[in-house]
Amino acid sequence: MRLPIFIIFYLISLNLFAQNLAFKNQEFSFSVGIAELDIEKFSPNKNLDFINYVDYDPEYLDFIIMKLGYRFDFFSKMSADIKLIMMDDIIPDNYDISVDYFLKPWIGIGAGSTLNKIWITYFEEYQIQALPDYYLMDYNVQQFTAYDLGFYLSPILKPIDNGVFKLLIKCDLGISSFMKEEATFYHKKKLSNERLQYHYETKADYQPYIQPRLDMRLKAFRIKETSFGILLNSSYYYSKRSISYIRTIQAWTSENKIKEQIEPPKHSYSRFEFNMGIFVSW
């Protein structure tokens, strides 16, 4: 994920090397929050369905999220918002970057990109159940760190911005896709020397989503030109998602193989997020 990280640091460096943009109303923030997934699961069928193996529990908290944010206004009607996001593993490999243009002080339009990750685990269980007459020769836990890359446009409302309290309402209309992954399984038939190899290669497949957002900021106190305050934001992502892939089955030798493109059904897939934090602006 080197390219997204490069983009983040490039945008931040504009503040140091492009003073002609006249950056103003700059802000650094730190927030901590939670994210809850809700994913429709289907009964197993003749094809592996990776969405069935997304690692989440509907009865427990799914993710703790930390965000480092940098916001600023530039030109006369534009603003940028850069968030570097860390999940439970404390690796800063998620992001949310957007640029907004305000037609009026209270209404605008934005464009941006997000990168979120989930874990898809234990899908070797499907192989064991689907091929009961075969041993799984490499019985290690299989896991994808699945990165979900999205791009969106957003209508924006800013009904309140009085210098102390600001309320921002957005609704992202976008497309997103899980990045490509690969997995291979080796099987040996019981009481036989027959062997099978299953190779899965997922495909990038952009699918539409909608994500309303709410962002609130309250300035608590001020020291000279620097303001300190608290922030609260939440969002709700909804889509119908699937992970398509190419499955190659080889029996005995590489010459004897069957290659198929599999299109699993789409699952209802949602994510609720809530964050609270602090900010410093000047």
N, C-alpha and C positions, 0 to 999 in steps of 0.2 A: 504494500500500500504506500509506496514511496511518493507517487504522484500527488495524492491528496494532501499528505503532510507537507510536501514542497509548496503546494498552493497556499496552505495556511500561513507558512512562514513568509512566503512572498508577499501576501496581502498585509501581514503585520509590518513587514519591512518598509512598506510604502510610507508609513508614518515617519520613518527616519530619513528616507531618501527622496521623497516627493513632496516637499513642503509647498510647492506651487498648487497642490490640490486644496490648500487652505482647510486642513482638518480642524474640526471644532466639536464641542460637546463630546469629548472622548470619555470612555468609561471602561474600567476593568471590573470584572465580577467573578465571584466564586459561588457556586451553588451545589447543594447535595439533594438528591431526590430518589424516587423509586420509579420503576417501570413494571407494569403488569401486562402479560400476554394473555390473549384468549384465542385459541386456535381450534377450529373444528377438526375432529379426527374421524377418519373413515375406517371401516373394517378392512383387514388385509385382503388383497385379491391376488391375481396372478402376477402383478407387477409391483415392484418395490415403490413405495410412495414416501419420499423423504420428509415431507411435511408432517407425516404421522410421527416422526421421531425427533421433532424439535424439543429441546430440553427445557421444559417448563412444568410447573405444578400449579393447577388452578386453585389449590387450597393454601398456597404459601406465596410469600413475596418472591418475585422472579429475579429482579435485578436492583442493585444499588448503583446509582449513577452520580458521578461528580463532573461538573462542567467548569471550565475556565473560559471566560468570555472577554471579548474586546469589541467595543462598538464605537463608531464615530460617524459624524456627519461630514459631507464634503460637497463641493460645489454649492449650489444654493438650495437644492431640493432633494438631495440624495443622502442615503445613509447606508452603512455596511454593518453587518453583525457576524462575527466570527466566533464559533464555539468549538473548543477542543474537548472531546468527551471521553471520560474514562469509566469503565464498568468495574465489576467486582475484581477483575484481575489487575486493575490499576495500570493498564496499558493504554496510552493515549492514541488509539487507532480508530476512533470514531470522530465524526465532525458534523457540523451544521453551519453552512456558510450562505449568507443571503445578501443581496443588494436591493434596496427599496428606493422607489422614486415617488415623491408625493406631489400629486397634481394640485392639491390644496393642503393646508396644514392638517386636515382631518381625514383625508382620503388619499390612497396611493395604490401602487402595484409593486410587487416584488418578484424576484427570481432567485433561485438558489439551488443548492445541492446538499444532500445528506449522505452519510455513510454510517450504517448501524450494523451490529453483528449479533448473531445468535449462534447457539451450538446445536448441532444435529448429531445425536449420539445413539449408540446401541443398535444401529440398523443391521448389524450382523445377525440379530435375532430373526430377522425376516428370512435370511438365507437358510438358517437352521430349520425353521418351520416349513419353508417352501420345498426343501430337499431333504425329507426325513430319511431317505435311503443312502445319504452321503454324510461323511464326516467333513466338518469344516477344519481344514488342515492348519490354518493360522487363526487360532481362536483368541485374538486380541480385540479389545474394544475399539470399534471404529468411530471416529468423530470428525465432523467437519466444523471448522470455524467459518460459518457462512456469513460473508459480508454482503449487505443489502445496499446497493448503490442507487440513489434516487435523484431525480431532477424535478423541479416544480416551479409553478407560477402561483402567485398569491394576491387576491384582492385584500386590501388593508383598510381598516378603520382605526382612527385614533380619536375617540370621542372626548377624552380628557387629557390635557397636558397643560397644567397651570403653573409649572415651575417647581411644584412640590410633589404632586401625584401625577403619574402617567399611566394610562390604560391603552393597550394596543391589542387589537383583535385581528387575526389573520386566518385565512383558510387556504391551505396548500392544495393545489390540484396538480398531481404529478404522476410520474411513472417511475417504477423501480424494478430492479432485478437482482437476484442473488448471483454472485460471481461464480465462475467455473470451478468445479472441484472434481476429483477423481478418486475412485476406490476400486480395489481388486480383491476378489475372493477365490481361494483355491479349495476344491472339494475332491475327496476320494470316495468312491462307492464302497459301501460295506461289503466285506467278503469278496472283493474284486480289486483288480488293478486299474479299473477305469477312473479317469480323472477329468474334472471339469474346471474351467476358469471363467469366472464372471467378472467383467470389467464394466464399471459405470463411469460415464463422463457427462457431468451435468452441463447444461447450456445456459448462456445468458438469454433471458426471456423477459423483456420489460412489460410490466402489467400496471394498469392505472390504480391510483389510490387517492384518497381524500384525507386531509388532516387539519381540522380546526385547531387553532392555538389561541391562548390567552396569556398576556404578559402584563404584569403590574409592577410598578416601581414607586417607592415612597422615600423621599429624601428625609433623613432623620435629623441631621445637623450639618453645619458648614463651618469650615476653618479657612478663612480668607477666600481663595478662589476654588477650594476643593470641597466637594460635597460627599457625604457618606450616607448610605441608605440601605434599605432592605428591598429584596425583590421576590416575586412569586410568579411562576409560570407553569402552565399545564398544556397538554395536547392530547388529542385522541386520533390515532391512525387507524384507518379501516381500508381493507382491500380484499380481493379474492385472489389467493396466491396458489401457485403450483410450482414445482421444480421439474422441468423437462430434462431428459437425459438420453444419451445413446448407450444402449446395453449391447455388449459383445460377449457372446458365449462361445468358448472354444472347447471342443471335446478331443482329448488326446493330443492333437497337433494343431498348429496355427493355421494349417490349410483347411481344417474342418471346423469352420466357425460360422456363427449366425449373428448378424449385426442388425439391430432394430432401433428405431427411434420411438421412445415411449413418451406419451403425453398424459400424465396423471390428471385426475380431476382437480378442479380448483377448490380450495378450502377458504372458508371465512376466516380472516386473519386480522386481528386488531391488537392495538397496543395503547395503553393509557399511561401517561407520564405526568408526574407532579414533582416540582422542584422549588426549594426555598434557598435564599442565600443573601449575600451582601454585595454591595458595589461601591466603587469610588469613582467619582466623575469630576471633570474639570473643564 
